[in-house]
Amino acid sequence: MTRRVVVTGMGLVTPLGNNVQDSWDAIIAGKCGVGPITHFDTTNFLVKIAAEVKNFKPEDYMPAKEARRRDRYQHYVYVAAKEALAQSGLELTTEEMRDRTGVIVGSSVGGVESYYRNANTLFTTNDPRRITPFGIPMIMVNGGSDMVSIMIGARGPSYTPISACATGADCIGHAFDLIRAGRIDRAVAGGADAPIIPIGVAAFDRVGACSRQNDDPQHAIRPFDKNRTGLAFSEGAGVLVLEELEAAKARGATIWGELIGYGSTSDAYHSTAPDPEATGAAAAIRLAMQQANISPSDIDYINAHGTATALNDPMETKAVKAVLGEHAYKIPMSSTKSMTGHAMGATAAFEAVFALLSIRDNVAPPTINYETPDPECDLDYVPNLAREMPIDIAMSNSFGFGGHNVSLIFRRFA
């Protein structure tokens, strides 16, 4: 018999807040986290805006010595994981619990800021002794997951599936599969990224993905709008504590929702562009729905990938309509990236948390900056204002470079 998987803890660090409630309050209020880049000098850059995490000092959350030995993305993992674990009340008090707990917290690029900084030091000084001895654990893509595993004493699987901007969702989905299959009983799962560095912004701008609306960053990101200009780089972390239902009930845990469906596919089409026919994206949505054993009419809200790029938004609209048919027009589907920006693999984890919170509070977040309808994007994108409504089942879709497609489906626990 397949086991049920529930969510007992949530943690966030986003450009809108350094915890779940602050981030969610800002989302529902339609606030935007995009502003001028402060992480580096943008004088020679065409893109000068991003959604940076604000008022964040890692030494406020962890010993200063440890903070110096960790990359920025690992700082975010630490804080989000601590919040999720505190909310869940989970403590690994027995050897069996330690052995049957996994940590699957991924990242699309890992410690790229530390790599960039140390490489620059080596290039400019030609002195290998100037490189930090902590460089390898700072750079490793699995460094965040390992850090959490060590922190809580989890001895189950600890690894990091990487699927570009779908990474956080795939990590949650892999943890879900391991628990359902009986391999483990619980997992800390999610994603984190801190890609706002010169080479990251420059590379994305070179492929035409970034908005250059530097003079008005608050209104620069406009998913599904005819006049969309591209995405804004972002950063942060999102973490869930997932548990097998009976194990969660046995320890009296508060249950925030149930994960009931996970679909993951590849386009096999292009290294950066999505398949314009949306075949792979539609297949991921269909697989998640089949696993959840639901029909289109059961879905109350969709948190879209919604990057505000010319290629993604029409493709995603087409995928949803391909699977849900005429009912697609009746389901509110919004892009919270209009407020958080695009934090690569971390955003998929942000949005899993937002899907759960939409169920908790019966409210669909808005797509802000939506002004001009696009004939290719003709669904209900919850324009500009949050919408109070009954939500029992929410879907979160994530797509990534290389043709990665992931769909997660959450249900109100009953």
N, C-alpha and C positions, 0 to 999 in steps of 0.2 A: 504494500500500500504506500503511495506517495505521501510524504509528510508535508504538512502545512508550514509556511514560513511567515513569521510576523516581524514587524519593526518595533523595537523597544527603545531605541535611542536615535537622536538626530543631532548632528553638529555642523556648523557652518562658519566659514570666514569668507566674506564676500566684499566687493567694493561698496556695499550698502550697509554693512555692519559686521562686527566681529563675533557674532553669535547668531543663533537661529531667529530669535524673536525680533531683534533689531533689523535683521535683513528682511524678514517677512513683513514687518510693519512698513518698511520703506517700499517694498514691492506693492503692497496693497494701496499705498498712498500715491503710487505712480512716480516715485522719485528716481532720478537717474544718477548713476555712479560714474559717468564719463566726465573727464576733465582734462586739463593740460598734463602732459607727461612730466613727472618730476624725477623719475628713476634715472634718467640720463639726459644729456644735452641734445636737444632736437634741432639745433640751429640749421643743420644741413639736411634735415629730413622733410619730406613732403607731408608726412603724417606726424602730427604733434599732439595727438589726443589718445587717451586710453582710459580704461576703468581700473584704477589702482585701489588696492586695499588701503584704508585710511586710519590714521591714529593707532597704528599697530606697532608695538614695541615687543619683540619676542621675549626680552628679559622680564617683561611683566607677567609672563606665563611659564617661563622655564629658567633655570639657572643661567646667568650670563655666560658662564664658561661653556655650557652645552650649546647655547644659542650660537656662539662663535664657531662651533664645530659643525653646524648644520646649514644647509642651503635655505633660501627663503621659502621654497615650496614645502620643505620639511617643517619649517616653523608653522605654516598654515595647517599641515597635516596634524601636528601635535595638538594645536588648539582645538581644531574641529573634532578630533578623536576624543580628547578629554571631555568636551561638552557632551558628545554622544554617549560616552560611557557613564558620565555622571547622571545624565537623564535616564539611562537604562537601569542604573543601580547595579550593573553587572560587576561582580568580582569573581575571579577564578580561585576559588577556595579549596579545590581538591585537585589531585593529580589527574584524575579523569577529565575534569573540566578543562584543564590546561591542554591535555592531549587532544580534546575534541573541539577546540576553538581555533578558527582560522583568521588570518588577517590578509585581506586582498584589497589593498589601497593602491591604486595605480596613478600614473602620470603620463601624459603624452610625450614629455621631453625630459623629465627628471630635473636634476640640478644644473640646468643649462646656464643659469646666472653664475654659479661657481665655476663652471667650465670656462665660460667666457672670460671671467675675471682672472683666473689662473693662467689661461692661455695668453692673455694680454700681458700679464706679468712676465711670463717666460719669453715672449716675443720681444718685449722692450728691454729686458735686462740680460737675456741669455744666461741667466743664473738659475739652474734647477733647484738650488737651495732656498730660493724664495717661494717655492711652491709649498702650500700647507700640507702637512702629513695627513690631514683629514680629508684631502681632496677626493679620494676614491669614494668613501661613504657619502660625501656631499653630492657627488655627481651621479651616483647610481640611481637608475630609475626606480629600483626596488628599495631605495634607502628609506623612504617614508614608511613603507609597509613593514620593513624590518624593525624600524624604530618603534612602531606601535607594538609589534610582537614582543620585543624585548621589554617594553614599558609595562605590559600587562601579564607577561609570562605565558603567552599563547604558544603552544608547541604544535598546533595543527598546520595545515598548509599556509605558507606565506609567500605570495608571488604577485606579479603585476602584469596581467594581460594588457597589451598596448594596442589600441585601435584608434589612434589620432583623437579627434574630438568626441568620439563615442566611448573613450576609455572608462570614464567613471561609471557609465551605465553597464558596460560589459563586466567590470569588476563586481558590481552589485549582482548582475545576472549570474556570474560564475559562482559567487558565494551562495546564491539562491539554489543553484543546481546541486552544489555539494551538500547542502543541508537537506534538500528534498531527497537526495539519493542515500542519505544516511551515513555519508562519509564523515561529517562533522555535525555538531549540534548547534553551533552558533558561529558568527563571524562579524568582524569589523570590516566594513567594505565601503569603497567610495573612490574619490579621485582628488588630485591636487595638482596645480600648475602655477608657475611664476615665470611666464615667458616674456615679460615686458622688458626686453633688452634690445640694444640696437640691431643686432642681426635678426632677431625675431620679427620686429616691426618692419624692418627693411625688406625681408624676404616675403612677408605676406603682402606688402605694398607692391612688390614687383610682379606678383601674380594678379594684381588688381582687386584684392579682397578687402582692403581697408578703406574706411571713410577718410577723406581729407577735409572734412567740414570743420576745420580747426577753429573758426571764428565763432561757432555756436555748438560746442560739444554736447550740451544738454539735449539738443534736438538732432544730433547727427545720425543716430541709429534709428532707422524707421523700417522695421521688418514688414514685409508684405505690401508696403506702400509703393505706388508706381514710381515715385521719385527717390527710392532708397539709394544710398550711396556706398554701402559696404559696412563692414563690421568694425568694432573697436576692440583691440586687445584688452584682455582682462586677466585676473589672477585670483587665487583663493583656494578653498578646499571645501568639500562636502563629504560627510561620513555618516553612514547608517550602522546601527547595531541590529543585525538580523539574528533571529533565533527560531528554532523549531518550536512549534506552538506549545506542546506539552511541557517542554523544558522551561519555557517562559512562564507558563501558568504555575508550574511547580514552585518557582521562586517568588511568585506574586508580582511579577513585573507588569507595569503599565504597558498596554499594547496600543500603538499609535496607528496601526494599519496593517494590512496583509498584502504581501507581494504574491500575485497570482499568475503572472504571465511574463515571459522573457523570450524575445525573438531576436536572433542575430544572424545577419547575412552579409554577403559581399557583392558588390556590383560586377567585379571583374571587367571593368570598363575603362578607367582612366586613373592616373596617379593623383590628380587633384579635382577634376570635374566630376560631379555626380552624373549618373546615367539619366539623361533628360526624360526617358520613358518611365523612370521611377520604378523599374521592375524589382530591384533589390530592396528598396525602401518599403515598397508595398508588401513584399514577401516577409520582411521582418515584422511588420505590423500584423500581418495575417497569422504568422507563427505564434506571436504573443497572445493573440486572441484565441487561437485554437487551444493553446495550453491553459489559458484562463477559463476556457469553456464559456465564452460570452459571445453575444451577437452585437452588431452595430448599435442597436437601440439601448444596450446596457451601458454604453460609454457616456459619461456625463460631461467630461472635460478632457481636453488634450493640451499638454504643455509641449509646444512645438520646438523643433530645433531652431527655426526662425532666425537665420543669421543676418538678414537684411542684405544679402548678396543677390546679384542678378540671376545666378544659376540655382541656388538652393531653394528660394521661396516658391517659385513655380513648380519645381520638382516635388517639393514636400506637399504642396497643395494637391498635385496630381496623384501622389501616392495615397493620401488619405481618401480622396474621392474614389480611387480604384478599388479600395478595400471596403469602404463604408457605403459606397453608392449614394443614393439620394439623402440618406440619413446624415451624411457628412455636413450638409448645409444646416443641420439642426444642432450640431455639437460645437460649443464655444471652443476655440483653439487659439491660444495666445502665445506670444514670444516674450518671455521674461528677459531675454538678452537685450531687449530694448532698454532695459534698466541696468542689468549687471555687466553688459558687454559680453565678450566671448572669451572665456578662460580656458579654451582648448579642452583637454580631457576632464578638467575639473567642473566645467559647466554642466556636463551631463549629470554629475552628482548633485550640483546645486538644484537642478531641475527635478530630480527624484525627490528631494526634500520638499520643494515647492508643490509638487503633485500631492504629496502626503498632507501638507498643510492646507491645500485647497479642500481636501476631504474633511480634515479636522474642523475647519472654520466655515465650510459651505460657501466658498467665495472663489470665483475665477479671477486670477490676476489679469491686469490689462496688458495690451500691447500699446505702449505709449508712442507718441509722435506719428500716429497714423492719421493721415489727412486725405490722400488722394488714392482712391481705389485703383487697383491694377486688374484689368480684365482677365489676366492669367491667374490671379490670386483672388478668388471670389467666394471665400468662406467667411464665417463669423470669427473675426480675429479679436474680439472683445476690445474695440478701439478705445484707448485713452483712459477709461475708467474701469475700476474693478467692478465685478458684478456679483451680488449676493444671489445664490441659487443653490438648490439641493445638489450635492455632489457625493455620490457613493462609490463611483469607480472613475479613476483618472488614469490616463495614459501619458507617458513621457517618451518622446522620440528624440533620438540623437543620431547624427550622421557625421562621418569623418572623411578626411582626405584618404585616398586609396580605395574608396567605395565601401567603407564600413557603415553598417546600418543596424541600429539597436532600438528596440521598443520594449519598455517596461510598463506593466499594468498593476496598479495598486487598487485595493478595495477597502472600504470601511470595515473594520473588524466587528464581527458579530458571532 
